[in-house]
Amino acid sequence: MGKYSQSLQMSMTTALVISVCIVDSVTIAYDGSVMGSVNVMESYSNYFSLNTATIAVNSTAVYLGAILIAPFAGKIVDWRGRKEAIVESCIFNIIGAAISGAAQNIAMFIAGRMIIGLGMGLAQTSASSYVSETTAPRVRSLALGLYFTCWALGSFLATGVCYGTAQMDPSNWAWRIPCLVQMFAPICVLFIIPFLPESPRWLIYNDRTDEGLEVLARINGSTTDDPSVQLQFQEIMDTLTYEKSEGKSLGFKEIIRNAPNRKRLYLCLSVAPLTMLTGSNIITYYYGTMLSQAGITSSKTQMEINMVLSAWQFFVATAGSILAEGLGRRFLCLSSLGLCTIMFYGVGGMTARFGTSDDTSGVYGTVAFIFLFMGAYSFGLTPLTNMYPPEVMSYNIRATGMAMFTLTAKACGVFVTMVFPYMFDAIGWKTYMVNASWNLLFFVGVYFFWVETKGKTLEEIDELFDGVKHSDAPTLAAFEEKRAAVSEYEV
């Protein structure tokens, strides 16, 4: 196989790996944007006789489903494999979307959304582990970043569908169709995933070493005898052999067994409040309330603004994903978090000043601050959502750690969807000030405790926590540097 064919194979495999895993990010974003859009539809509100409490419960149901499956997700992913768990998550999402779209009462609607939550919880555990383990080291950060960057595509799709069906309001199909369309992404994944390999680390851990080596060669766009592929294979073999020889098990007990693992867990879980409580979810779920407070009450105008906002987020998050390996995870997070805090103070101040005024410039100035906030968030925190957590976890606790990350993230989501409607009712624009203020604590935590993972294989990252490399193989960076020097000398 020529170099061009090998490179094309790697690119296609990486693209397909990312594409099947966007079911998680697209579903989460689609779900949030759909709820934000249907919440302002007359037909939806009248059909279920909604009030503040029932709006919150409807939005929270997916998080409750994800929380229910999270304790078992890690075991399922380790037992059945990353690919099969992704398939199971798709089936949950399809069934849940069908039930919620056909709901005859609020109980049926909530049940459907909880089943979607089961799929989302399993997907976030399996997909992030799969992408991190089944992409070449040099493209891992880009792949993980793009994986959750597609969150913006889900938001854009949901807003576009709702914008179209809103014309049908007050027909109940105005909200039923967007709910049913949520099946689209999982169905696509079911057609693609049979053509993709299983995680090489899962294969090697389960003594299918020859298959694991073949997959490593495929995702690196090379052959099994390539020195770079052999080095990665040796690193993985040595590390997994060490974990087995030390009696390190898979599961919850191992994740808190020693100080290095507890630090891994802390860093993994720290991303959940960073991404869920920084302020983006207020905009995702309650942008209608925010824009109404800012003086924009037309549901059509609100949806138009949200469509443009989704496109803006996608392009900025893509830029952040591309730059992640060069800038580093810590810098990406700190810069994004700092700008988010400043912009959210701006949203609060502008809402307080112009929210009840007829000043058109002031109203759209508020919208501008919302766009700047979401741009800052999308640049760093969106790519890092499922980039940093799987990187800091070693293989034997990666699936379990991602399950606990999912549990923590969804618990934060419950907090957002249940608490913020009442905060808006009680203190209005001051909600933004409170939220921006606790972001300062997140900034301090990242600055003092996060470790940098750029430029390292997953096995080399283990050395940052354990203090020793569990393989005699040289680092991949040192090997590539030496090979480049030799090639240059020969030329």
HELIX and SHEET records of a PDB file:
HELIX    1   1 LYS A    3  VAL A   38  1                                  36    
HELIX    2   2 GLU A   42  PHE A   48  1                                   7    
HELIX    3   3 THR A   52  ARG A   80  1                                  29    
HELIX    4   4 ARG A   82  GLY A  101  1                                  20    
HELIX    5   5 ILE A  106  GLU A  133  1                                  28    
HELIX    6   6 PRO A  137  VAL A  139  5                                   3    
HELIX    7   7 ARG A  140  THR A  149  1                                  10    
HELIX    8   8 TRP A  151  THR A  165  1                                  15    
HELIX    9   9 ALA A  166  MET A  168  5                                   3    
HELIX   10  10 TRP A  173  VAL A  181  1                                   9    
HELIX   11  11 PHE A  184  ILE A  192  1                                   9    
HELIX   12  12 ILE A  193  PHE A  195  5                                   3    
HELIX   13  13 PRO A  200  TYR A  205  1                                   6    
HELIX   14  14 THR A  209  ILE A  219  1                                  11    
HELIX   15  15 PRO A  227  SER A  245  1                                  19    
HELIX   16  16 PHE A  252  ILE A  255  1                                   4    
HELIX   17  17 ALA A  259  MET A  276  1                                  18    
HELIX   18  18 SER A  280  GLN A  293  1                                  14    
HELIX   19  19 SER A  299  LEU A  327  1                                  29    
HELIX   20  20 ARG A  329  PHE A  354  1                                  26    
HELIX   21  21 THR A  360  LEU A  384  1                                  25    
HELIX   22  22 TYR A  388  VAL A  392  1                                   5    
HELIX   23  23 TYR A  395  ILE A  427  1                                  33    
HELIX   24  24 LYS A  430  PHE A  449  1                                  20    
HELIX   25  25 LEU A  458  ASP A  466  1                                   9    
HELIX   26  26 LEU A  476  GLU A  490  1                                  15    
END                                                                             
